[in-house]
Amino acid sequence: MRQGPRNLITDVAGLLVGNAEDHALKSGSTVLTAERPFRAAVSIMGGSPGTRETDLLAPDKLVQEIDALVLSGGSAFGLDACSGVMAGLRAKGRGFAVGPVQVPIVPGAIVFDLLNGGDKGWDESPYAALGRRAFDGARPEFSIGTAGAGTGAMTGNWKGGLGSASTVLEDGTTVGALVVVNALGSVTAPSGQFWAAPWELGSEFGGLGLGGPFDAGHEPQPLKRLGEATTIAIVATDADLDKAGLLRMATAAQDGMARAIVPSHTPIDGDLVFAVSTGARALGDPMPEAFRIGHAAATTLARAIARAVHAAESREGDLQPVWQTRA
């Protein structure tokens, strides 16, 4: 198991990611798309999710492929980013064919970042424009940290952000993760070491090891209010998984969230994971391969979460410190 060449979700060949942000707003949007439609599923384990078109990702629903996924700040306002992405796809003639009409399929999820110190006094929601700009800029290389949908993210102690990581398995299968970390919980132990440290490859988030000591009996108190906290993620692979297999992959990836954020999946968080397959790589023996892919999805997501906070940068008006400035 090793990092992909970029250590980004776009190491899954064919995937593209675009970011758009407004630092005065302290918010933004991120889109994952590809040159052709792809399969997707979703697992929702948080108690306060904010989503669009996630029901159609269930294995028994008619639509088998989608055109893009959107992660956005802005709470419910941020769901407008999906409309901007739809406009960009429509301009390219993309979408689910209904007679002569093409309907782009763009599920999305949002985090709450309305109380992070940014200027939210808009007359018209900026998120459709942010979504369109993110889609138009989608490419294999993209920024993490204080970028896209992670621009205004916060956690229980450090400033949050956008993270990504990738893993290449021994058989060549690639697994990637993309995540907006805006959690109620913390991604670090009291020592400042990342909870995800056991899964770090190289020094991708500081190379500090496990650290410690920490109090395993510590009972954290909620430092955000209902609806303010959420971690939303996408895990992706080139393995040819159907929607049922992707649902299992997304469910396994939730373990990575729990390993990297303490606590996770609370009633206050809207934690969810999308899973994506490009279908480029045929499966051999389905059971052991699905086992390995699920484990890789969990560990890769844990790493991406740590990288989001590790890469966050200070901006004027921030309400939280960045991890890089710790004493």
Secondary structure, DSSP 8 states (H G I E B T S, - for coil): -B--SSSSGGGSTTEEEEEEEETTTTEEEEEEEEEEEEEEEEEE-SSS--EES-GGGSTTSS---EEEEEEESSGGGGGHHHHHHHHHHHHTT-SEEETTEEE----EEE---TTSSS----SS-SHHHHHHHHHHT-BS----BSSGGGTT-B-SSSB-EEEEEEEE-TTS-EEEEEEEEE-SSBSB-TTS-BTTGGG--TTTT----S-----TT------S-TTSBEEEEEEEEEE---HHHHHHHHHHHHHHHHHHSBS-S-SSB--EEEEEEEEEE--SSHHHHHHHHHHHHHHHHHHHHHHHHHH----TT-SS--GGG--
